[in-house]
Amino acid sequence: MALIRNALVIGGGIAGMSATLVLSRLGIAVDVIDRDPAWRVYGAGISITGPSMRVFQQLGILEDFRRVGYCASSVRLFTPTGHPIGEVTSPPVAPGLPADGGIMRPVLHEILASRTRTAAANVRLGVMVDAIKQDAEGVDVSFSDGSQGRYDLLIGADGIYSRTRGLLFPDAPKPRFTGQACWRVTTARPDNVTGVEMYLGAPIKAGVNPCSPDQMYLFALETIAPNTRHDEADLPGLLRQRLAGFAGAIGYVRDAITDQSVVNFRPLEALLLPGPWHTGRAILIGDAAHATTPHLASGAGMAMEDAVVLGDELAKNDSLGAAFAGFMARRADRAALVVNNSIRLGEIEQSGVHSDEHPRLMNSTMAALAQPL
């Protein structure tokens, strides 16, 4: 859009960097700020679905993923004791794309950060927004370091606990706890683990996913009481306890966990901001607008899709209002599908009642997400 000369992207995570790449391609000068002076990212591996592969291609990072991530095409199902019970094959969403796979979250962060630097974006670290004031012609921003800026467009991409959301929408709902927590830990990948493996039927749902040629990560979902927290030093031992009785790849990971292993424990929260996610010349994308749980492995992909669709709408509309309206028309229902169905999958798991609703809901949701954006 000729009317958008410069933009501020708040948040240097997956959503923010993806938006920066898209805006830069449109010839828009982009400032990116992130509150972390070291621009770090935490976590183990993340699963990448077919629709996310498609958006990797649209952002130009698919070949980077092929080089350092892991491509797969099926999910193998086991009992907790390691007895095979089935295999689900995932077709690619488009010819030439991997069906699914995994990547280390810090590795994906570095891929996007490298592309962000190449795009000549102005990256400022250790900086937050203190105030936002808009008029019909632009957005005035006051930063925590005392500086100020004026922009044609502001994008809030600062995650589930978004400070920007509070500034733009003071009455917005808060993230809500869903009743579960996710454990993650990374280990070496044995040769016999060639794709996602899920171990079903125990109180804890566990699985492994390769995330590089020689690494994989374990994920385990557990029902917990509200406000459950653990000391970081206790996490390796607690995870080993929770995986007692598992065999196969889960048992392999359990036995590889030492007291020095880096174990991630995160209570799961979700948020769906009622539309619209924009006001004036400012808009929210990614987890700032629609944070989900990992049940559909779609959080990162949805954030990237937001960036791509926003770029599409900016490029084809002659007003910012029309671009925002087009964005919401394409994103609101899709985001709600992921958030609400992920929450429902967690509710089914917490109920302890085994039915065909869980696989039916997963299959129908992934089929819907495979449709064109």
VOPAGU-2260 file (C-alpha; in pm, 1 decimal, decimal comma):
REM VOPAGU-2260
SITE   aa  ch    i         X         Y         Z
SITE  MET   A    0       0,0       0,0       0,0
SITE  ALA   A    1     134,2     340,7     -98,7
SITE  LEU   A    2     -28,8     486,7     211,0
SITE  ILE   A    3     175,3     266,2     446,4
SITE  ARG   A    4     532,4     392,0     445,4
SITE  ASN   A    5     648,9     269,2     783,4
SITE  ALA   A    6     530,9      26,8    1050,7
SITE  LEU   A    7     611,3     -71,4    1406,8
SITE  VAL   A    8     605,9    -441,5    1495,3
SITE  ILE   A    9     587,7    -501,9    1869,3
SITE  GLY   A   10     731,7    -842,9    1956,1
SITE  GLY   A   11    1027,3   -1022,6    1801,9
SITE  GLY   A   12     884,1   -1373,7    1814,4
SITE  ILE   A   13     745,4   -1594,0    1537,6
SITE  ALA   A   14     446,8   -1368,7    1463,0
SITE  GLY   A   15     643,9   -1045,1    1474,4
SITE  MET   A   16     933,7   -1162,9    1260,2
SITE  SER   A   17     697,2   -1316,5    1004,8
SITE  ALA   A   18     510,1    -986,8     981,3
SITE  THR   A   19     839,1    -802,6     939,3
SITE  LEU   A   20     939,3   -1021,5     645,0
SITE  VAL   A   21     601,9    -971,1     477,2
SITE  LEU   A   22     597,0    -593,7     527,2
SITE  SER   A   23     955,0    -557,3     405,8
SITE  ARG   A   24     863,8    -732,2      79,8
SITE  LEU   A   25     593,5    -469,5      31,8
SITE  GLY   A   26     854,8    -194,2      56,6
SITE  ILE   A   27     744,7     -81,4     403,0
SITE  ALA   A   28    1013,8      40,3     645,3
SITE  VAL   A   29     981,1    -167,6     962,4
SITE  ASP   A   30    1090,4    -107,6    1320,3
SITE  VAL   A   31    1082,1    -421,0    1538,5
SITE  ILE   A   32    1105,4    -405,1    1915,5
SITE  ASP   A   33    1138,1    -685,9    2168,6
SITE  ARG   A   34    1149,4    -651,3    2544,6
SITE  ASP   A   35    1427,7    -910,7    2584,7
SITE  PRO   A   36    1772,0    -745,4    2545,7
SITE  ALA   A   37    1918,1   -1082,5    2436,3
SITE  TRP   A   38    1633,1   -1167,7    2193,6
SITE  ARG   A   39    1613,5   -1518,8    2340,2
SITE  VAL   A   40    1356,2   -1790,4    2289,6
SITE  TYR   A   41    1271,2   -2069,2    2530,7
SITE  GLY   A   42    1134,3   -2417,5    2473,8
SITE  ALA   A   43    1226,8   -2747,7    2317,2
SITE  GLY   A   44    1097,9   -2866,9    1981,0
SITE  ILE   A   45     772,3   -2783,1    1809,3
SITE  SER   A   46     564,2   -2992,0    1571,9
SITE  ILE   A   47     505,0   -2857,0    1221,5
SITE  THR   A   48     185,9   -2959,3    1039,7
SITE  GLY   A   49     114,2   -2959,5     667,1
SITE  PRO   A   50     -59,6   -2617,7     670,9
SITE  SER   A   51     242,4   -2476,7     854,2
SITE  MET   A   52     469,7   -2620,0     583,2
SITE  ARG   A   53     265,3   -2423,4     332,1
SITE  VAL   A   54     320,0   -2097,0     516,1
SITE  PHE   A   55     691,4   -2178,1     554,6
SITE  GLN   A   56     700,2   -2189,5     175,4
SITE  GLN   A   57     513,0   -1860,0     146,8
SITE  LEU   A   58     761,3   -1694,6     382,6
SITE  GLY   A   59    1056,8   -1838,4     195,3
SITE  ILE   A   60    1196,2   -2050,3     480,8
SITE  LEU   A   61    1090,1   -2399,8     369,6
SITE  GLU   A   62    1436,1   -2492,5     241,7
SITE  ASP   A   63    1589,4   -2372,7     569,3
SITE  PHE   A   64    1348,8   -2602,3     748,2
SITE  ARG   A   65    1438,1   -2896,8     525,2
SITE  ARG   A   66    1805,4   -2840,1     604,7
SITE  VAL   A   67    1788,1   -2822,0     985,6
SITE  GLY   A   68    1444,9   -2962,7    1079,4
SITE  TYR   A   69    1290,4   -3303,4    1025,0
SITE  CYS   A   70    1031,6   -3404,5     765,8
SITE  ALA   A   71     791,1   -3694,6     827,6
SITE  SER   A   72     468,6   -3832,7     687,7
SITE  SER   A   73     298,8   -4047,7     951,7
SITE  VAL   A   74     201,9   -4080,2    1315,6
SITE  ARG   A   75     251,9   -4418,4    1478,1
SITE  LEU   A   76      21,9   -4508,0    1769,3
SITE  PHE   A   77     120,5   -4726,7    2066,5
SITE  THR   A   78     -11,1   -4839,1    2401,8
SITE  PRO   A   79     184,4   -4708,0    2702,3
SITE  THR   A   80     372,3   -5038,9    2716,0
SITE  GLY   A   81     491,3   -4994,8    2357,1
SITE  HIS   A   82     248,6   -5224,5    2171,5
SITE  PRO   A   83     171,1   -5088,0    1820,0
SITE  ILE   A   84    -197,4   -5007,5    1769,0
SITE  GLY   A   85    -199,7   -4821,8    1437,2
SITE  GLU   A   86     -47,9   -4566,4    1203,3
SITE  VAL   A   87    -194,4   -4249,4    1053,3
SITE  THR   A   88     -46,8   -4119,9     729,3
SITE  SER   A   89     -67,6   -3746,1     663,2
SITE  PRO   A   90     -91,6   -3639,9     297,7
SITE  PRO   A   91      83,4   -3312,2     203,2
SITE  VAL   A   92    -146,6   -3011,8     171,3
SITE  ALA   A   93      15,9   -2930,9    -164,8
SITE  PRO   A   94     250,6   -3108,9    -406,4
SITE  GLY   A   95     616,6   -3082,1    -312,7
SITE  LEU   A   96     554,7   -3000,5      52,9
SITE  PRO   A   97     647,3   -3224,9     345,5
SITE  ALA   A   98     342,1   -3371,0     516,1
SITE  ASP   A   99     458,6   -3271,1     864,0
SITE  GLY   A  100     767,6   -3266,6    1083,5
SITE  GLY   A  101     938,8   -3089,1    1368,7
SITE  ILE   A  102    1206,5   -2832,7    1446,0
SITE  MET   A  103    1381,3   -2698,4    1752,3
SITE  ARG   A  104    1211,6   -2374,1    1856,1
SITE  PRO   A  105    1544,2   -2186,2    1900,7
SITE  VAL   A  106    1648,7   -2301,7    1551,6
SITE  LEU   A  107    1326,8   -2168,9    1395,8
SITE  HIS   A  108    1378,3   -1844,7    1587,5
SITE  GLU   A  109    1728,4   -1807,1    1443,4
SITE  ILE   A  110    1608,0   -1877,7    1088,2
SITE  LEU   A  111    1350,8   -1599,8    1118,4
SITE  ALA   A  112    1590,9   -1366,0    1300,9
SITE  SER   A  113    1850,0   -1406,7    1025,1
SITE  ARG   A  114    1587,9   -1328,8     760,3
SITE  THR   A  115    1469,9   -1029,7     965,5
SITE  ARG   A  116    1822,2    -887,1     975,0
SITE  THR   A  117    1861,9    -948,3     600,1
SITE  ALA   A  118    1537,0    -760,6     538,9
SITE  ALA   A  119    1710,0    -453,2     684,7
SITE  ALA   A  120    1448,2    -410,2     954,1
SITE  ASN   A  121    1546,0    -181,4    1239,9
SITE  VAL   A  122    1555,7    -420,0    1539,3
SITE  ARG   A  123    1561,6    -263,5    1886,8
SITE  LEU   A  124    1600,1    -490,8    2187,8
SITE  GLY   A  125    1523,5    -435,6    2554,9
SITE  VAL   A  126    1250,8    -186,8    2459,7
SITE  MET   A  127     877,4    -181,4    2536,9
SITE  VAL   A  128     589,0      47,7    2446,0
SITE  ASP   A  129     466,2     270,7    2725,7
SITE  ALA   A  130     188,0     457,8    2544,3
SITE  ILE   A  131       1,6     454,3    2214,3
SITE  LYS   A  132    -190,4     753,1    2078,7
SITE  GLN   A  133    -365,0     747,8    1741,5
SITE  ASP   A  134    -517,1     993,6    1502,2
SITE  ALA   A  135    -652,6     956,4    1150,7
SITE  GLU   A  136    -309,3     993,5     993,5
SITE  GLY   A  137     -83,6     784,3    1215,9
SITE  VAL   A  138      13,4     624,2    1546,7
SITE  ASP   A  139     233,3     802,1    1801,4
SITE  VAL   A  140     428,5     565,8    2026,1
SITE  SER   A  141     621,2     637,7    2345,9
SITE  PHE   A  142     891,4     381,3    2425,0
SITE  SER   A  143    1032,3     266,9    2757,9
SITE  ASP   A  144    1377,2     411,5    2674,5
SITE  GLY   A  145    1230,6     760,6    2647,4
SITE  SER   A  146    1222,9     772,9    2267,5
SITE  GLN   A  147     916,8     831,0    2052,5
SITE  GLY   A  148     806,1     738,4    1702,5
SITE  ARG   A  149     523,0     792,3    1459,3
SITE  TYR   A  150     401,3     516,3    1228,4
SITE  ASP   A  151     145,0     454,0     959,5
SITE  LEU   A  152      77,5     103,0    1095,4
SITE  LEU   A  153     125,6     -69,4    1431,4
SITE  ILE   A  154     123,3    -448,9    1468,4
SITE  GLY   A  155     104,1    -602,9    1815,7
SITE  ALA   A  156     268,3    -945,5    1804,2
SITE  ASP   A  157     384,8    -972,5    2164,4
SITE  GLY   A  158     231,3   -1303,8    2266,3
SITE  ILE   A  159     -32,9   -1439,6    2497,6
SITE  TYR   A  160      47,7   -1189,2    2773,7
SITE  SER   A  161      49,1    -902,4    2524,4
SITE  ARG   A  162     113,1    -560,5    2673,2
SITE  THR   A  163      -8,5    -410,1    2346,5
SITE  ARG   A  164    -346,0    -583,4    2382,9
SITE  GLY   A  165    -394,4    -412,8    2717,8
SITE  LEU   A  166    -308,1     -72,8    2573,2
SITE  LEU   A  167    -536,6    -107,3    2270,5
SITE  PHE   A  168    -819,9    -306,0    2431,4
SITE  PRO   A  169    -828,2    -239,8    2808,1
SITE  ASP   A  170   -1136,4    -460,6    2851,7
SITE  ALA   A  171    -995,5    -757,1    2659,2
SITE  PRO   A  172   -1029,9   -1101,5    2823,3
SITE  LYS   A  173    -730,5   -1250,7    3001,2
SITE  PRO   A  174    -572,2   -1585,8    2913,7
SITE  ARG   A  175    -752,3   -1870,5    3087,9
SITE  PHE   A  176    -609,3   -2189,4    3230,8
SITE  THR   A  177    -734,0   -2500,7    3048,8
SITE  GLY   A  178    -669,6   -2764,9    3316,4
SITE  GLN   A  179    -357,5   -2923,3    3169,4
SITE  ALA   A  180      17,0   -2873,1    3158,9
SITE  CYS   A  181     269,5   -2974,0    2895,9
SITE  TRP   A  182     610,0   -3125,0    2972,3
SITE  ARG   A  183     887,5   -3110,9    2710,0
SITE  VAL   A  184    1244,2   -3236,5    2697,1
SITE  THR   A  185    1490,3   -3289,1    2411,2
SITE  THR   A  186    1704,0   -3600,7    2362,5
SITE  ALA   A  187    1903,9   -3776,9    2092,9
SITE  ARG   A  188    1691,3   -3945,5    1825,1
SITE  PRO   A  189    1735,6   -4321,9    1788,7
SITE  ASP   A  190    1731,5   -4456,4    1432,9
SITE  ASN   A  191    1400,8   -4639,2    1483,5
SITE  VAL   A  192    1208,5   -4316,3    1555,9
SITE  THR   A  193    1131,6   -4179,4    1209,9
SITE  GLY   A  194     822,0   -3971,6    1280,1
SITE  VAL   A  195     572,2   -3877,3    1546,9
SITE  GLU   A  196     492,8   -4153,3    1795,7
SITE  MET   A  197     193,8   -4122,1    2030,6
SITE  TYR   A  198     143,5   -4340,2    2339,5
SITE  LEU   A  199    -224,7   -4352,0    2430,2
SITE  GLY   A  200    -435,7   -4494,4    2708,5
SITE  ALA   A  201    -254,2   -4374,0    3020,2
SITE  PRO   A  202    -355,6   -4083,2    3246,5
SITE  ILE   A  203     -68,5   -3892,2    3084,7
SITE  LYS   A  204     -70,4   -3856,1    2705,6
SITE  ALA   A  205     287,4   -3872,7    2580,1
SITE  GLY   A  206     466,8   -3870,2    2247,6
SITE  VAL   A  207     790,6   -3799,8    2068,5
SITE  ASN   A  208     865,1   -3604,9    1752,8
SITE  PRO   A  209    1196,4   -3578,8    1564,3
SITE  CYS   A  210    1299,7   -3214,3    1532,3
SITE  SER   A  211    1638,0   -3239,9    1358,3
SITE  PRO   A  212    1840,9   -3512,9    1187,2
SITE  ASP   A  213    1975,7   -3625,1    1525,5
SITE  GLN   A  214    1735,0   -3487,1    1789,0
SITE  MET   A  215    1379,0   -3543,4    1901,0
SITE  TYR   A  216    1166,1   -3402,3    2177,6
SITE  LEU   A  217     922,8   -3563,8    2415,1
SITE  PHE   A  218     591,4   -3398,9    2498,5
SITE  ALA   A  219     356,5   -3511,2    2774,7
SITE  LEU   A  220      16,8   -3367,3    2867,0
SITE  GLU   A  221     -95,5   -3390,8    3228,7
SITE  THR   A  222    -410,6   -3278,9    3409,6
SITE  ILE   A  223    -310,4   -3045,4    3693,0
SITE  ALA   A  224    -471,7   -2829,2    3958,8
SITE  PRO   A  225    -484,0   -2452,7    3903,0
SITE  ASN   A  226    -168,9   -2265,4    4005,2
SITE  THR   A  227      46,2   -2580,8    4004,3
SITE  ARG   A  228     412,3   -2481,1    3992,2
SITE  HIS   A  229     737,3   -2673,3    4039,6
SITE  ASP   A  230    1090,6   -2568,2    4122,1
SITE  GLU   A  231    1304,3   -2587,3    3810,3
SITE  ALA   A  232    1558,4   -2813,9    3979,5
SITE  ASP   A  233    1284,6   -3068,8    4053,2
SITE  LEU   A  234    1151,6   -3094,0    3696,7
SITE  PRO   A  235    1376,2   -3378,3    3568,0
SITE  GLY   A  236    1288,7   -3606,4    3859,1
SITE  LEU   A  237     920,1   -3522,5    3843,4
SITE  LEU   A  238     905,0   -3599,3    3472,4
SITE  ARG   A  239    1081,6   -3931,5    3521,8
SITE  GLN   A  240     818,5   -4020,4    3783,7
SITE  ARG   A  241     532,6   -3932,5    3552,1
SITE  LEU   A  242     674,0   -4148,3    3274,2
SITE  ALA   A  243     714,5   -4457,4    3493,0
SITE  GLY   A  244     553,2   -4758,8    3326,7
SITE  PHE   A  245     597,6   -4633,0    2971,0
SITE  ALA   A  246     799,4   -4841,0    2726,5
SITE  GLY   A  247     917,4   -4780,6    2370,0
SITE  ALA   A  248    1044,4   -4435,4    2280,0
SITE  ILE   A  249     891,0   -4282,1    2593,6
SITE  GLY   A  250    1081,6   -4523,3    2813,3
SITE  TYR   A  251    1396,4   -4445,4    2614,0
SITE  VAL   A  252    1357,8   -4072,9    2682,6
SITE  ARG   A  253    1270,9   -4128,3    3048,2
SITE  ASP   A  254    1587,1   -4328,4    3104,4
SITE  ALA   A  255    1794,4   -4061,6    2929,9
SITE  ILE   A  256    1671,4   -3780,6    3158,0
SITE  THR   A  257    1931,6   -3676,9    3415,8
SITE  ASP   A  258    1915,1   -3417,9    3690,0
SITE  GLN   A  259    2097,2   -3182,6    3451,6
SITE  SER   A  260    1842,9   -3223,0    3169,4
SITE  VAL   A  261    1660,3   -2909,0    3062,5
SITE  VAL   A  262    1292,1   -2989,3    3119,6
SITE  ASN   A  263    1017,2   -2744,3    3029,7
SITE  PHE   A  264     690,4   -2745,7    3228,2
SITE  ARG   A  265     412,8   -2509,7    3120,2
SITE  PRO   A  266      53,6   -2486,9    3242,1
SITE  LEU   A  267    -162,8   -2446,9    2932,4
SITE  GLU   A  268    -362,6   -2130,6    2878,8
SITE  ALA   A  269    -571,6   -2011,7    2587,2
SITE  LEU   A  270    -719,8   -1684,3    2467,4
SITE  LEU   A  271    -950,3   -1580,0    2185,8
SITE  LEU   A  272    -995,4   -1205,8    2149,9
SITE  PRO   A  273   -1343,2   -1113,3    2023,4
SITE  GLY   A  274   -1325,8    -938,6    1688,8
SITE  PRO   A  275   -1218,9    -704,1    1561,1
SITE  TRP   A  276    -852,0    -738,2    1655,2
SITE  HIS   A  277    -781,7    -390,3    1523,4
SITE  THR   A  278    -856,0     -33,7    1620,5
SITE  GLY   A  279    -759,1     270,7    1418,0
SITE  ARG   A  280    -422,7     194,8    1258,2
SITE  ALA   A  281    -324,9     -81,6    1501,6
SITE  ILE   A  282    -386,2    -456,9    1481,6
SITE  LEU   A  283    -301,9    -765,4    1687,7
SITE  ILE   A  284    -180,0   -1092,6    1537,3
SITE  GLY   A  285     -63,1   -1432,7    1662,8
SITE  ASP   A  286     -94,1   -1525,4    2029,1
SITE  ALA   A  287    -177,0   -1164,6    2117,6
SITE  ALA   A  288    -515,6   -1225,4    1950,9
SITE  HIS   A  289    -564,2   -1604,0    1958,2
SITE  ALA   A  290    -341,3   -1813,2    2184,5
SITE  THR   A  291    -402,4   -2187,4    2170,1
SITE  THR   A  292    -285,8   -2507,6    2336,2
SITE  PRO   A  293     -54,8   -2754,6    2153,1
SITE  HIS   A  294    -321,2   -3018,2    2081,4
SITE  LEU   A  295    -337,9   -2932,7    1709,2
SITE  ALA   A  296      28,4   -2827,4    1677,2
SITE  SER   A  297     -88,3   -2510,9    1503,0
SITE  GLY   A  298      10,5   -2213,4    1719,1
SITE  ALA   A  299     323,7   -2115,2    1527,9
SITE  GLY   A  300     163,0   -2185,1    1192,1
SITE  MET   A  301    -140,4   -1971,7    1273,3
SITE  ALA   A  302      82,0   -1680,2    1374,9
SITE  MET   A  303     272,2   -1704,5    1046,8
SITE  GLU   A  304     -53,4   -1730,2     851,7
SITE  ASP   A  305    -170,9   -1407,2    1015,6
SITE  ALA   A  306     137,2   -1230,0     883,6
SITE  VAL   A  307      97,4   -1366,0     530,8
SITE  VAL   A  308    -274,8   -1284,8     510,0
SITE  LEU   A  309    -222,3    -935,5     650,5
SITE  GLY   A  310      37,5    -875,0     380,7
SITE  ASP   A  311    -204,3   -1002,6     114,1
SITE  GLU   A  312    -475,5    -766,8     228,3
SITE  LEU   A  313    -243,8    -466,9     256,5
SITE  ALA   A  314    -121,5    -530,4     -97,7
SITE  LYS   A  315    -462,5    -555,5    -262,3
SITE  ASN   A  316    -663,7    -288,0     -79,7
SITE  ASP   A  317    -647,8      89,2    -116,4
SITE  SER   A  318    -736,7     166,8     245,2
SITE  LEU   A  319    -620,5      34,7     578,4
SITE  GLY   A  320    -978,3     -15,8     694,5
SITE  ALA   A  321   -1052,9    -239,2     395,2
SITE  ALA   A  322    -730,0    -434,3     451,2
SITE  PHE   A  323    -814,6    -494,5     817,2
SITE  ALA   A  324   -1169,8    -599,4     728,6
SITE  GLY   A  325   -1039,1    -845,3     470,3
SITE  PHE   A  326    -790,0    -981,8     722,1
SITE  MET   A  327   -1059,8   -1043,9     982,7
SITE  ALA   A  328   -1286,4   -1210,1     725,3
SITE  ARG   A  329   -1010,5   -1461,3     648,8
SITE  ARG   A  330    -867,9   -1512,8     996,5
SITE  ALA   A  331   -1134,6   -1487,4    1268,0
SITE  ASP   A  332   -1319,2   -1814,5    1204,9
SITE  ARG   A  333    -998,2   -2006,3    1131,3
SITE  ALA   A  334    -839,6   -1889,1    1457,5
SITE  ALA   A  335   -1155,2   -1969,3    1654,2
SITE  LEU   A  336   -1159,2   -2319,7    1503,3
SITE  VAL   A  337    -806,2   -2388,7    1627,9
SITE  VAL   A  338    -848,7   -2235,4    1973,2
SITE  ASN   A  339   -1189,3   -2385,6    2051,0
SITE  ASN   A  340   -1115,1   -2731,7    1911,0
SITE  SER   A  341    -780,3   -2745,9    2090,0
SITE  ILE   A  342    -954,2   -2665,6    2416,6
SITE  ARG   A  343   -1215,4   -2933,2    2346,4
SITE  LEU   A  344    -946,3   -3194,2    2277,1
SITE  GLY   A  345    -794,1   -3113,5    2613,9
SITE  GLU   A  346   -1131,7   -3147,6    2783,9
SITE  ILE   A  347   -1177,8   -3492,7    2630,6
SITE  GLU   A  348    -834,0   -3599,3    2752,4
SITE  GLN   A  349    -906,3   -3473,8    3102,8
SITE  SER   A  350   -1237,7   -3660,2    3117,4
SITE  GLY   A  351   -1062,9   -3995,6    3093,8
SITE  VAL   A  352   -1345,1   -4122,6    2870,6
SITE  HIS   A  353   -1217,7   -4279,5    2549,2
SITE  SER   A  354   -1441,7   -4219,7    2249,0
SITE  ASP   A  355   -1406,1   -4152,6    1880,0
SITE  GLU   A  356   -1477,0   -3780,5    1929,8
SITE  HIS   A  357   -1107,5   -3707,7    1985,5
SITE  PRO   A  358    -973,5   -3852,4    1656,1
SITE  ARG   A  359   -1278,2   -3728,0    1462,1
SITE  LEU   A  360   -1225,6   -3373,8    1590,7
SITE  MET   A  361    -854,8   -3382,7    1513,0
SITE  ASN   A  362    -911,5   -3516,4    1162,8
SITE  SER   A  363   -1190,5   -3273,3    1075,7
SITE  THR   A  364    -993,3   -2975,3    1205,9
SITE  MET   A  365    -677,8   -3065,2    1017,5
SITE  ALA   A  366    -883,7   -3119,2     700,9
SITE  ALA   A  367   -1030,3   -2771,3     741,3
SITE  LEU   A  368    -687,0   -2616,3     800,1
SITE  ALA   A  369    -554,5   -2784,3     485,7
SITE  GLN   A  370    -792,0   -2574,4     276,2
SITE  PRO   A  371    -647,5   -2267,6     101,6
SITE  LEU   A  372    -602,3   -1959,0     312,9
